[in-house]
Amino acid sequence: AVQQRARSKAWQSVLQQPWGSTRPYSDQIIALLAAAEGLLDDVFAGTDATLDDGQAKVSAAVVEVKGECGAAVAELEAEQQLSAQSKKAFKTALRTALGK
């Protein structure tokens, strides 16, 4: 049950966006990938972390991933599709950015 609550909060933290604005497409995909892979679960597992804490962690990781995977980000923005190669690059960079 604790793990399920942590995963739920992780998803909520990546889906929440500032009122009246949206994040760039690549930011959304990278953040959703982090939640889908369970890379944010430990942010919330057994802690009193807020959704803002999760968003801060995700935002920092997205910046790092975009810096490391510039070509994959450009491909994602241009094609509007996540290729298997880009997904693999993003997952590796996310694990590094989030200390996994």
Z-matrix of the N, CA and C atoms (Angstrom, degrees):
N
C 1 1.454
C 2 1.530 1 110.85
N 3 1.340 2 117.23 1 -37.82
C 4 1.459 3 120.39 2 179.59
C 5 1.524 4 109.97 3 -64.61
N 6 1.322 5 116.34 4 -41.79
C 7 1.466 6 120.80 5 179.71
C 8 1.528 7 111.19 6 -64.60
N 9 1.339 8 116.64 7 -39.11
C 10 1.460 9 120.16 8 179.11
C 11 1.527 10 111.39 9 -65.59
N 12 1.335 11 116.76 10 -40.12
C 13 1.468 12 120.13 11 177.55
C 14 1.526 13 110.64 12 -65.46
N 15 1.325 14 115.84 13 -39.77
C 16 1.466 15 119.69 14 178.64
C 17 1.525 16 110.27 15 -63.44
N 18 1.327 17 117.15 16 -44.33
C 19 1.469 18 120.21 17 179.67
C 20 1.525 19 110.38 18 -64.30
N 21 1.329 20 117.18 19 -40.32
C 22 1.459 21 121.15 20 178.59
C 23 1.531 22 111.07 21 -61.11
N 24 1.324 23 117.15 22 -45.25
C 25 1.462 24 120.60 23 178.72
C 26 1.524 25 110.77 24 -65.78
N 27 1.328 26 117.50 25 -35.54
C 28 1.462 27 120.59 26 177.56
C 29 1.522 28 109.83 27 -61.70
N 30 1.323 29 116.85 28 -46.41
C 31 1.469 30 120.38 29 178.34
C 32 1.530 31 110.74 30 -62.21
N 33 1.317 32 116.79 31 -44.02
C 34 1.466 33 119.68 32 179.63
C 35 1.526 34 111.04 33 -61.11
N 36 1.318 35 116.96 34 -39.29
C 37 1.460 36 120.04 35 -177.82
C 38 1.526 37 111.81 36 -66.69
N 39 1.334 38 118.59 37 -33.35
C 40 1.469 39 119.27 38 179.61
C 41 1.523 40 112.14 39 -83.90
N 42 1.313 41 117.83 40 -24.13
C 43 1.458 42 120.72 41 179.71
C 44 1.522 43 112.85 42 -82.54
N 45 1.313 44 117.46 43 -25.05
C 46 1.457 45 121.61 44 -178.52
C 47 1.523 46 109.86 45 -72.06
N 48 1.334 47 115.80 46 131.25
C 49 1.462 48 121.41 47 179.58
C 50 1.524 49 108.97 48 -131.04
N 51 1.329 50 116.16 49 154.96
C 52 1.469 51 118.81 50 177.90
C 53 1.534 52 110.58 51 -58.39
N 54 1.308 53 115.48 52 142.72
C 55 1.451 54 120.91 53 -178.82
C 56 1.527 55 110.31 54 -59.61
N 57 1.329 56 116.10 55 130.18
C 58 1.451 57 121.34 56 175.17
C 59 1.517 58 115.69 57 82.14
N 60 1.320 59 117.09 58 4.75
C 61 1.467 60 118.41 59 178.26
C 62 1.527 61 109.51 60 -142.78
N 63 1.299 62 114.36 61 158.37
C 64 1.464 63 119.10 62 176.98
C 65 1.518 64 109.14 63 -124.55
N 66 1.308 65 114.79 64 152.95
C 67 1.462 66 120.01 65 176.29
C 68 1.526 67 108.84 66 -79.99
N 69 1.326 68 116.54 67 155.31
C 70 1.465 69 118.79 68 175.07
C 71 1.530 70 110.73 69 -57.29
N 72 1.320 71 114.70 70 151.46
C 73 1.466 72 121.43 71 -177.67
C 74 1.528 73 112.04 72 -51.90
N 75 1.320 74 116.64 73 -46.77
C 76 1.468 75 119.82 74 -177.73
C 77 1.530 76 110.83 75 -63.91
N 78 1.325 77 118.25 76 -37.72
C 79 1.465 78 121.01 77 177.58
C 80 1.523 79 110.40 78 -61.72
N 81 1.331 80 116.10 79 -42.95
C 82 1.457 81 120.22 80 -179.54
C 83 1.532 82 111.08 81 -62.91
N 84 1.325 83 116.57 82 -45.00
C 85 1.461 84 120.60 83 -177.50
C 86 1.526 85 110.77 84 -65.22
N 87 1.322 86 116.94 85 -43.86
C 88 1.466 87 120.34 86 -179.97
C 89 1.527 88 110.36 87 -63.75
N 90 1.321 89 117.33 88 -43.39
C 91 1.463 90 121.26 89 179.41
C 92 1.530 91 111.18 90 -64.26
N 93 1.333 92 116.53 91 -44.24
C 94 1.469 93 120.00 92 178.47
C 95 1.517 94 111.58 93 -63.79
N 96 1.314 95 117.26 94 -36.44
C 97 1.460 96 121.27 95 177.29
C 98 1.534 97 110.38 96 -63.74
N 99 1.312 98 116.71 97 -40.62
C 100 1.472 99 120.41 98 177.96
C 101 1.531 100 110.68 99 -60.48
N 102 1.323 101 116.50 100 -43.81
C 103 1.470 102 119.96 101 179.16
C 104 1.523 103 111.01 102 -67.79
N 105 1.326 104 116.73 103 -43.14
C 106 1.467 105 120.90 104 -178.00
C 107 1.525 106 112.07 105 -63.44
N 108 1.317 107 116.58 106 -33.20
C 109 1.463 108 121.12 107 -179.72
C 110 1.531 109 112.30 108 -84.46
N 111 1.332 110 116.86 109 -2.41
C 112 1.468 111 120.34 110 179.35
C 113 1.514 112 113.76 111 75.76
N 114 1.323 113 117.14 112 17.46
C 115 1.458 114 120.78 113 -175.98
C 116 1.524 115 113.66 114 -76.50
N 117 1.329 116 116.80 115 -9.73
C 118 1.462 117 120.63 116 179.59
C 119 1.527 118 112.39 117 -106.68
N 120 1.315 119 116.69 118 -3.48
C 121 1.462 120 119.88 119 -175.12
C 122 1.522 121 112.84 120 -57.17
N 123 1.336 122 116.91 121 -40.50
C 124 1.460 123 119.00 122 -176.50
C 125 1.526 124 112.87 123 -69.43
N 126 1.325 125 117.84 124 -16.58
C 127 1.465 126 120.45 125 175.45
C 128 1.526 127 109.19 126 -63.41
N 129 1.324 128 116.46 127 -34.85
C 130 1.458 129 121.22 128 -174.23
C 131 1.527 130 114.71 129 -107.75
N 132 1.304 131 118.67 130 -17.20
C 133 1.472 132 121.53 131 -175.37
C 134 1.531 133 110.68 132 -66.47
N 135 1.318 134 115.15 133 117.08
C 136 1.458 135 121.26 134 175.07
C 137 1.521 136 114.30 135 66.33
N 138 1.319 137 117.97 136 22.55
C 139 1.465 138 120.53 137 179.62
C 140 1.519 139 109.89 138 -128.22
N 141 1.311 140 114.55 139 173.10
C 142 1.464 141 121.13 140 176.44
C 143 1.526 142 110.52 141 -100.86
N 144 1.322 143 117.13 142 25.54
C 145 1.464 144 121.43 143 -178.71
C 146 1.525 145 110.05 144 -60.55
N 147 1.307 146 114.86 145 142.69
C 148 1.461 147 120.94 146 179.14
C 149 1.526 148 109.54 147 -96.29
N 150 1.319 149 115.58 148 169.73
C 151 1.465 150 119.60 149 175.49
C 152 1.523 151 110.49 150 -61.50
N 153 1.327 152 117.25 151 -33.28
C 154 1.467 153 120.43 152 177.06
C 155 1.526 154 110.86 153 -63.49
N 156 1.339 155 117.24 154 -37.91
C 157 1.469 156 120.54 155 176.52
C 158 1.524 157 110.22 156 -61.23
N 159 1.330 158 115.78 157 -43.73
C 160 1.455 159 120.41 158 178.85
C 161 1.513 160 111.79 159 -64.59
N 162 1.328 161 116.64 160 -42.24
C 163 1.459 162 120.82 161 178.90
C 164 1.528 163 111.18 162 -62.39
N 165 1.320 164 116.76 163 -40.03
C 166 1.466 165 120.10 164 179.18
C 167 1.523 166 110.67 165 -63.48
N 168 1.321 167 115.94 166 -42.37
C 169 1.464 168 120.14 167 179.32
C 170 1.532 169 110.53 168 -65.52
N 171 1.322 170 116.52 169 -42.93
C 172 1.460 171 121.10 170 179.19
C 173 1.524 172 110.42 171 -63.90
N 174 1.311 173 117.14 172 -46.09
C 175 1.466 174 121.05 173 -178.57
C 176 1.522 175 111.04 174 -59.18
N 177 1.321 176 116.64 175 -44.12
C 178 1.463 177 120.63 176 178.82
C 179 1.527 178 110.80 177 -63.66
N 180 1.326 179 116.51 178 -42.03
C 181 1.469 180 120.41 179 179.50
C 182 1.522 181 111.04 180 -65.73
N 183 1.325 182 117.41 181 -40.39
C 184 1.471 183 121.12 182 -179.96
C 185 1.526 184 110.20 183 -62.22
N 186 1.314 185 117.11 184 -43.43
C 187 1.468 186 120.72 185 178.47
C 188 1.520 187 110.03 186 -59.76
N 189 1.333 188 116.44 187 -44.57
C 190 1.464 189 120.34 188 -179.68
C 191 1.528 190 111.64 189 -65.17
N 192 1.323 191 116.69 190 -43.34
C 193 1.468 192 121.14 191 -179.86
C 194 1.526 193 110.48 192 -64.36
N 195 1.321 194 117.35 193 -43.53
C 196 1.462 195 120.11 194 179.73
C 197 1.527 196 111.71 195 -63.37
N 198 1.328 197 116.54 196 -34.38
C 199 1.451 198 120.16 197 177.04
C 200 1.519 199 112.45 198 -69.61
N 201 1.319 200 115.97 199 -36.15
C 202 1.465 201 121.20 200 -177.77
C 203 1.527 202 112.47 201 -81.78
N 204 1.309 203 117.18 202 -29.64
C 205 1.476 204 121.56 203 -173.08
C 206 1.526 205 111.68 204 -118.71
N 207 1.311 206 116.57 205 48.74
C 208 1.461 207 120.85 206 -175.49
C 209 1.518 208 114.00 207 -55.94
N 210 1.328 209 117.13 208 -43.16
C 211 1.470 210 120.24 209 -178.92
C 212 1.528 211 111.09 210 -65.80
N 213 1.329 212 116.46 211 -40.72
C 214 1.465 213 120.33 212 179.59
C 215 1.531 214 110.98 213 -67.12
N 216 1.320 215 116.78 214 -37.37
C 217 1.465 216 121.05 215 177.29
C 218 1.529 217 110.03 216 -64.84
N 219 1.331 218 116.98 217 -44.76
C 220 1.467 219 121.09 218 178.93
C 221 1.523 220 110.77 219 -60.76
N 222 1.326 221 116.44 220 -41.87
C 223 1.472 222 120.59 221 177.92
C 224 1.527 223 110.61 222 -63.20
N 225 1.319 224 116.83 223 -44.47
C 226 1.461 225 121.60 224 -179.83
C 227 1.524 226 110.85 225 -61.59
N 228 1.306 227 117.10 226 -45.59
C 229 1.471 228 120.64 227 179.70
C 230 1.531 229 111.22 228 -64.90
N 231 1.325 230 117.39 229 -40.00
C 232 1.466 231 120.92 230 -177.55
C 233 1.527 232 112.20 231 -73.02
N 234 1.324 233 116.11 232 -43.72
C 235 1.461 234 121.10 233 -174.61
C 236 1.527 235 113.69 234 -88.98
N 237 1.341 236 116.71 235 -21.52
C 238 1.475 237 122.46 236 -175.60
C 239 1.526 238 111.60 237 58.62
N 240 1.331 239 115.93 238 27.69
C 241 1.466 240 122.42 239 175.90
C 242 1.518 241 108.11 240 -140.29
N 243 1.314 242 115.71 241 144.68
C 244 1.456 243 121.37 242 179.38
C 245 1.526 244 108.96 243 -94.54
N 246 1.318 245 116.21 244 109.41
C 247 1.464 246 120.25 245 178.95
C 248 1.525 247 109.49 246 -76.14
N 249 1.315 248 116.45 247 159.70
C 250 1.462 249 121.31 248 178.76
C 251 1.526 250 110.81 249 -60.25
N 252 1.314 251 116.19 250 -38.95
C 253 1.467 252 120.79 251 -179.70
C 254 1.530 253 111.09 252 -66.16
N 255 1.323 254 117.20 253 -43.52
C 256 1.469 255 120.82 254 178.21
C 257 1.517 256 110.99 255 -66.42
N 258 1.327 257 116.56 256 -40.93
C 259 1.465 258 120.36 257 178.73
C 260 1.519 259 110.16 258 -59.17
N 261 1.315 260 117.02 259 -44.17
C 262 1.461 261 121.08 260 179.43
C 263 1.533 262 110.36 261 -62.52
N 264 1.330 263 116.79 262 -43.95
C 265 1.466 264 120.90 263 179.03
C 266 1.531 265 111.01 264 -62.89
N 267 1.323 266 116.75 265 -43.26
C 268 1.465 267 120.61 266 179.41
C 269 1.533 268 111.15 267 -64.22
N 270 1.330 269 117.21 268 -43.71
C 271 1.462 270 120.58 269 -179.68
C 272 1.526 271 110.74 270 -61.34
N 273 1.322 272 117.14 271 -43.41
C 274 1.468 273 120.82 272 179.10
C 275 1.523 274 110.38 273 -63.43
N 276 1.317 275 116.75 274 -46.03
C 277 1.466 276 120.78 275 179.97
C 278 1.518 277 111.46 276 -66.02
N 279 1.332 278 118.03 277 -37.63
C 280 1.466 279 121.13 278 177.55
C 281 1.528 280 111.10 279 -63.59
N 282 1.307 281 116.34 280 -42.84
C 283 1.465 282 119.55 281 179.52
C 284 1.536 283 109.85 282 -60.08
N 285 1.316 284 116.60 283 -41.69
C 286 1.471 285 120.83 284 178.46
C 287 1.519 286 110.19 285 -66.37
N 288 1.323 287 116.80 286 -47.86
C 289 1.466 288 121.63 287 -177.88
C 290 1.521 289 112.81 288 -62.18
N 291 1.335 290 116.04 289 -32.73
C 292 1.465 291 120.37 290 -177.60
C 293 1.533 292 112.54 291 -99.71
N 294 1.321 293 116.10 292 9.35
C 295 1.465 294 120.42 293 175.41
C 296 1.509 295 114.38 294 69.31
N 297 1.315 296 117.86 295 38.79
C 298 1.471 297 122.12 296 -178.67
C 299 1.501 298 111.21 297 -101.93
